């Protein structure tokens, strides 16, 4: 992609544990004219960091974007070992057991934390960070480069549960709950972070008609995402009562891009429970005083998305099915 093409686009670094909804988010970022994806780091979560990197490389290749560097990040979390992921949700390979076209390249030599640090320095003050997995790589980058927040334009994180139950415990959501120590470092850093929690991601879905639209898309990448959703839809049947899925990671991507806006996104104090009790992994948001509408707390650095201005599903399908760059595999 030429400099002339990318000069007006905002650079984005994407940190992910490339499973099915991560793949949707990646495809969405690639299809978004507002931004330029300049790097991807992978972390263990839905699958191992190494498998996530392979999935990411293959998806980028299918989009004709072998220029985007991909770095393998943390295999284990700060306080515990990676336990193998969730193959019953995302498949044995993380992408719904779909066989992707293999990219001819491998990941770059540096790890994800160093890739983020290098990109932040290269795009000083302009780089947006989107995280849709455990934030271990972000915490590692912060430990290596304490001044990192001053180099970053924005951080958008899919994670947490503000007013609803968690999905790996009564209170903890998977991305933040798998590595609460890393999430605490993310929230303790001197940057402004937008949290996209289960409260809003579970209220937005794709349905079988949407999946069929993806399966008929002109690019192999988007058709592969449609194929992945078959397994993902099966997982959500007991939750929604029909074949569909929540839109976790694509929502964080869309909010970071700015194509979808939040109707309620107050700035509030947010802390992580890093203890060993039943609250471990909980994102604790101080939402007092919000009954009559969103209220920003004085001095609060982080925002939590509680409601969108419009549903995400239609926008997501329109953008993905129109994605047809000449360099993409057909």
LOPASE-486919 format. One line per field, with one value per residue (C-alpha): residue number from 1; residue in one letter; chain; x, y, z. Coordinates in pm, 1 decimal. Each point is the difference from the previous one (the first is absolute). Layout:
N
num: [NUM_...]
residu: [a_...]
chaine: [A_...]
u: [X_...]
v: [Y_...]
w: [Z_...]
***
This chain:
330
num: [1_2_3_4_5_6_7_8_9_10_11_12_13_14_15_16_17_18_19_20_21_22_23_24_25_26_27_28_29_30_31_32_33_34_35_36_37_38_39_40_41_42_43_44_45_46_47_48_49_50_51_52_53_54_55_56_57_58_59_60_61_62_63_64_65_66_67_68_69_70_71_72_73_74_75_76_77_78_79_80_81_82_83_84_85_86_87_88_89_90_91_92_93_94_95_96_97_98_99_100_101_102_103_104_105_106_107_108_109_110_111_112_113_114_115_116_117_118_119_120_121_122_123_124_125_126_127_128_129_130_131_132_133_134_135_136_137_138_139_140_141_142_143_144_145_146_147_148_149_150_151_152_153_154_155_156_157_158_159_160_161_162_163_164_165_166_167_168_169_170_171_172_173_174_175_176_177_178_179_180_181_182_183_184_185_186_187_188_189_190_191_192_193_194_195_196_197_198_199_200_201_202_203_204_205_206_207_208_209_210_211_212_213_214_215_216_217_218_219_220_221_222_223_224_225_226_227_228_229_230_231_232_233_234_235_236_237_238_239_240_241_242_243_244_245_246_247_248_249_250_251_252_253_254_255_256_257_258_259_260_261_262_263_264_265_266_267_268_269_270_271_272_273_274_275_276_277_278_279_280_281_282_283_284_285_286_287_288_289_290_291_292_293_294_295_296_297_298_299_300_301_302_303_304_305_306_307_308_309_310_311_312_313_314_315_316_317_318_319_320_321_322_323_324_325_326_327_328_329_330]
residu: [x_x_x_x_x_x_x_x_x_x_x_x_x_x_x_x_x_x_x_x_x_x_x_x_x_x_x_x_x_x_x_x_x_x_x_x_x_x_x_x_x_x_x_x_x_x_x_x_x_x_x_x_x_x_x_x_x_x_x_x_x_x_x_x_x_x_x_x_x_x_x_x_x_x_x_x_x_x_x_x_x_x_x_x_x_x_x_x_x_x_x_x_x_x_x_x_x_x_x_x_x_x_x_x_x_x_x_x_x_x_x_x_x_x_x_x_x_x_x_x_x_x_x_x_x_x_x_x_x_x_x_x_x_x_x_x_x_x_x_x_x_x_x_x_x_x_x_x_x_x_x_x_x_x_x_x_x_x_x_x_x_x_x_x_x_x_x_x_x_x_x_x_x_x_x_x_x_x_x_x_x_x_x_x_x_x_x_x_x_x_x_x_x_x_x_x_x_x_x_x_x_x_x_x_x_x_x_x_x_x_x_x_x_x_x_x_x_x_x_x_x_x_x_x_x_x_x_x_x_x_x_x_x_x_x_x_x_x_x_x_x_x_x_x_x_x_x_x_x_x_x_x_x_x_x_x_x_x_x_x_x_x_x_x_x_x_x_x_x_x_x_x_x_x_x_x_x_x_x_x_x_x_x_x_x_x_x_x_x_x_x_x_x_x_x_x_x_x_x_x_x_x_x_x_x_x_x_x_x_x_x_x_x_x_x_x_x_x_x_x_x_x_x_x_x_x_x_x_x_x]
chaine: [A_A_A_A_A_A_A_A_A_A_A_A_A_A_A_A_A_A_A_A_A_A_A_A_A_A_A_A_A_A_A_A_A_A_A_A_A_A_A_A_A_A_A_A_A_A_A_A_A_A_A_A_A_A_A_A_A_A_A_A_A_A_A_A_A_A_A_A_A_A_A_A_A_A_A_A_A_A_A_A_A_A_A_A_A_A_A_A_A_A_A_A_A_A_A_A_A_A_A_A_A_A_A_A_A_A_A_A_A_A_A_A_A_A_A_A_A_A_A_A_A_A_A_A_A_A_A_A_A_A_A_A_A_A_A_A_A_A_A_A_A_A_A_A_A_A_A_A_A_A_A_A_A_A_A_A_A_A_A_A_A_A_A_A_A_A_A_A_A_A_A_A_A_A_A_A_A_A_A_A_A_A_A_A_A_A_A_A_A_A_A_A_A_A_A_A_A_A_A_A_A_A_A_A_A_A_A_A_A_A_A_A_A_A_A_A_A_A_A_A_A_A_A_A_A_A_A_A_A_A_A_A_A_A_A_A_A_A_A_A_A_A_A_A_A_A_A_A_A_A_A_A_A_A_A_A_A_A_A_A_A_A_A_A_A_A_A_A_A_A_A_A_A_A_A_A_A_A_A_A_A_A_A_A_A_A_A_A_A_A_A_A_A_A_A_A_A_A_A_A_A_A_A_A_A_A_A_A_A_A_A_A_A_A_A_A_A_A_A_A_A_A_A_A_A_A_A_A_A_A]
u: [0.0_155.4_88.4_-245.5_-274.4_82.9_113.5_-342.8_-82.9_52.1_254.8_-134.3_176.3_-222.7_66.6_-200.8_-35.0_-122.3_-314.1_-323.5_-114.6_361.0_-3.6_-315.0_166.1_315.3_-202.5_-193.1_320.2_135.4_-327.2_-6.1_117.3_35.9_306.3_318.5_85.9_374.6_65.2_-154.4_115.4_-141.2_-58.9_-129.5_-370.1_-240.5_302.4_374.4_186.4_189.0_-320.1_-157.6_297.8_-35.5_-372.1_72.1_269.0_-231.8_-290.9_221.9_130.4_-354.8_-60.1_315.0_164.4_325.8_153.8_-147.5_251.3_-127.0_181.6_-54.6_-54.4_-47.0_-77.5_-66.3_-169.3_170.4_-122.0_-85.8_69.4_-213.1_-244.1_-57.6_-277.3_-362.6_-16.5_-367.4_-72.7_261.5_107.5_325.8_180.6_-172.8_-187.3_-290.2_205.6_-6.8_310.3_138.3_229.0_349.8_203.9_351.9_154.7_40.6_-14.1_265.7_295.7_-96.3_-275.9_-331.1_104.0_303.1_-204.6_-245.7_284.2_164.6_-326.0_-81.6_334.6_-38.7_-348.6_64.1_-332.4_-203.8_-23.0_-330.4_10.9_-285.6_13.0_-244.2_176.9_175.6_210.2_325.4_188.7_-111.9_117.6_335.4_41.2_-82.2_258.6_266.1_-97.2_-156.0_-41.3_-212.2_-330.4_137.1_58.3_-349.7_-301.4_-270.5_-60.4_-318.9_-35.3_-265.1_-33.0_-173.5_-354.6_-128.1_-360.7_-51.8_140.0_336.1_58.0_282.9_-126.6_-292.9_175.9_298.6_10.0_253.6_238.6_57.8_-69.9_263.5_272.7_-134.2_350.5_60.1_-340.1_88.0_315.7_-202.7_-242.6_274.8_189.7_-26.6_-198.8_-371.0_-156.9_-346.7_-132.0_-251.8_-155.1_-245.1_-277.9_-10.5_167.3_-259.1_-281.4_120.0_-21.5_44.4_-255.5_-10.6_-103.9_307.3_221.4_-140.0_78.4_362.1_17.0_-101.1_254.3_243.8_317.8_127.8_83.8_-358.7_-136.6_238.5_-138.5_-350.0_114.5_155.3_-328.3_-163.6_171.7_-31.9_-375.2_-32.7_167.1_-247.4_-320.3_-43.8_64.4_-229.8_-233.2_86.7_300.3_170.1_298.0_101.7_219.7_280.6_321.0_-153.0_-170.1_328.0_141.3_-298.4_7.9_374.5_-48.5_-276.9_-256.6_-224.6_-60.7_-95.4_-318.9_108.6_372.3_69.1_348.2_16.0_254.3_83.4_214.6_73.8_-41.6_334.1_-65.0_-43.4_-365.7_-323.6_31.1_333.7_-0.8_-293.5_11.3_-146.2_-157.2_-121.0_-336.0_-164.3_-201.1_-73.3_-375.0_-110.2_257.2_374.3_204.0_377.4_169.1_252.5_349.5_-110.1_231.9_-185.0_-336.7_-233.1_-240.3_-347.5_-215.7_43.7_-177.0_-91.5_34.1_330.7_-114.3_-128.7_301.1_239.5_-157.7_-15.1_367.1_123.0_-205.7_117.4_365.3_150.0_351.3_166.9_291.2_-222.3_-43.7_-329.2]
v: [0.0_330.5_288.6_216.1_-244.7_-18.0_357.7_118.1_-310.6_-37.4_-271.7_-285.8_-275.6_-303.8_-236.5_-322.2_-370.3_-81.5_-200.4_41.4_341.4_124.6_-106.4_205.6_296.8_-40.9_-18.6_308.8_197.2_-100.7_109.9_339.3_294.6_215.9_-182.9_-176.0_-321.3_30.4_-296.2_-295.0_-166.7_-327.6_-132.6_-326.1_-9.5_-162.2_-200.5_26.1_313.3_-200.8_-142.3_346.0_134.0_-271.8_74.1_372.0_-46.2_-220.0_244.2_293.1_-200.2_-67.2_375.8_72.6_166.6_-186.7_339.1_13.6_-124.1_-269.3_-71.3_-287.1_126.0_-151.6_-371.6_6.8_258.1_197.5_-213.5_-332.4_-227.0_-5.8_-290.4_-87.1_238.0_-72.8_-240.0_-74.0_364.5_87.9_-340.5_-190.4_252.7_310.2_76.3_-241.8_-290.1_178.0_-64.4_336.3_60.7_-15.9_318.5_-33.5_193.0_-40.5_245.3_264.7_-61.4_250.7_-81.3_183.6_233.6_119.8_35.0_223.9_202.7_46.3_97.4_246.7_172.2_-7.7_153.8_225.0_122.6_-137.9_-374.1_-147.2_-329.5_-250.8_-298.9_-291.6_-266.0_-17.6_312.3_-178.8_146.1_350.4_-47.3_-130.8_299.5_236.6_-169.2_34.3_354.9_195.3_301.8_-195.0_173.8_336.3_-147.7_-147.1_183.0_-230.8_-344.3_-200.2_-326.8_-268.2_-128.6_0.2_-11.6_316.5_-73.3_-352.5_-341.4_-113.0_-286.3_-188.2_58.4_173.5_333.7_-43.3_32.8_-216.6_260.5_193.5_-293.7_-227.6_246.9_249.4_110.9_107.1_171.3_189.1_126.6_105.2_193.5_142.7_154.1_372.1_-29.7_23.1_-339.2_-85.6_-329.1_-194.9_-249.3_-289.6_244.9_123.1_-278.2_-258.3_231.2_-1.3_-314.3_-151.0_-251.1_-275.9_238.5_208.8_-307.8_-92.9_350.9_-45.0_-338.5_173.1_283.2_62.6_-56.0_-329.1_165.4_103.0_-334.2_-170.2_212.7_-112.0_-363.3_48.4_130.4_-341.8_-133.0_332.3_7.9_-351.2_113.6_286.6_-203.7_-69.2_369.3_165.6_-289.8_9.9_-12.1_336.3_153.2_298.2_269.3_40.7_81.4_158.8_253.4_114.4_32.1_200.4_234.6_54.1_76.1_245.9_-145.2_-100.4_243.8_-58.9_152.1_-54.3_0.2_170.8_64.0_-182.5_-139.7_-362.0_-246.1_-371.6_-258.8_-184.5_-186.8_-373.7_0.3_-40.5_353.1_-64.3_139.0_235.0_342.0_223.2_312.0_277.6_62.3_189.5_302.4_-125.9_-60.5_316.9_-31.8_-25.3_207.7_42.0_-29.3_278.3_-123.6_-337.3_-111.6_-295.3_-34.1_-298.9_-57.5_-89.2_65.7_65.0_259.4_-270.7_-381.0_-126.5_-301.0_171.9_230.9_-290.6_-211.8_290.9_84.5_-358.7_-99.4_311.1_-72.2_-99.0_139.0_-110.2_-160.7_-225.9_-369.7_-65.3]
w: [0.0_-106.8_229.4_-190.7_83.1_370.0_69.5_112.9_201.2_374.2_84.0_213.7_192.4_65.6_291.8_-16.7_82.1_-346.3_37.1_-191.4_118.7_-15.2_-366.7_-55.6_168.3_-208.9_-321.3_110.0_62.4_-339.9_-161.8_177.0_-211.3_311.1_131.7_-107.9_180.3_62.2_228.5_184.0_319.7_125.6_350.4_140.6_74.7_-243.5_-119.5_54.4_-102.4_-263.7_-150.7_9.2_-197.0_-263.0_-30.2_-31.0_-264.1_-205.4_25.9_-99.4_-295.8_-115.6_12.1_-199.1_300.9_42.5_75.3_350.8_260.9_238.0_327.0_241.8_352.3_342.9_19.8_374.9_218.0_275.8_290.6_-161.3_-295.2_-313.5_31.3_-367.1_-102.1_-83.8_-297.2_68.0_-86.7_-262.5_-131.0_36.5_-221.5_141.1_-321.9_15.1_-145.5_-337.2_-212.4_-108.7_-296.4_146.7_-14.6_-144.7_289.5_373.7_289.9_45.4_231.3_267.7_244.1_18.9_280.0_-193.3_-318.3_184.8_148.0_-339.7_-169.5_278.4_-53.7_-378.4_15.6_300.1_137.6_-290.9_67.3_118.0_189.1_-18.3_235.0_-23.9_206.8_335.8_40.3_89.2_-297.5_92.6_357.9_-123.7_-230.2_287.1_220.6_-271.7_-101.0_291.1_-227.5_-247.1_88.7_-113.7_-347.1_-43.7_-138.4_139.2_148.6_-56.8_188.1_-34.2_351.4_332.8_125.9_164.3_101.3_-135.5_96.3_-127.7_-240.4_173.5_354.3_163.2_-42.9_-234.0_-379.2_-184.5_-144.0_321.4_229.0_-152.3_97.6_253.9_95.2_-359.2_-12.9_317.7_-170.0_-304.7_219.9_217.7_-290.3_-73.9_-321.1_-70.2_-62.1_-132.4_137.9_-209.8_244.0_-15.7_92.8_-359.7_-201.9_107.8_-108.3_-362.0_-213.5_-343.1_-130.6_-259.2_-278.8_80.8_-12.9_-339.6_-123.8_108.4_-172.1_-324.6_28.8_-287.0_205.0_140.2_332.8_68.8_-118.4_242.6_283.9_-97.9_11.5_344.8_136.6_-42.7_313.5_183.6_-62.2_144.5_320.8_46.6_-47.9_375.3_74.4_-255.7_-82.4_-370.9_-231.2_31.2_174.4_207.1_-152.9_250.0_-187.3_-312.2_224.3_150.3_-351.6_-124.9_298.7_-42.3_-369.8_86.5_-239.6_289.9_283.8_360.3_139.0_361.4_71.4_334.0_134.0_333.4_240.2_-91.4_193.5_-35.4_273.2_2.2_323.2_43.2_103.9_-198.8_-138.2_-170.8_-352.3_53.0_-164.7_269.7_-148.7_227.0_-168.6_282.3_-107.0_-353.3_36.2_-184.2_-278.0_-52.3_242.8_-24.2_336.8_66.1_-67.4_-139.9_-279.8_-151.0_-172.9_-2.9_-289.8_125.8_-306.1_-373.5_-211.0_-255.3_-17.0_-130.4_-204.2_-313.3_-22.6_50.3_-274.8_-244.2_50.3_-22.1_-304.7_-187.5_74.6_-334.1_-51.5_-323.4_186.9_215.5_-76.7_-175.1]
***
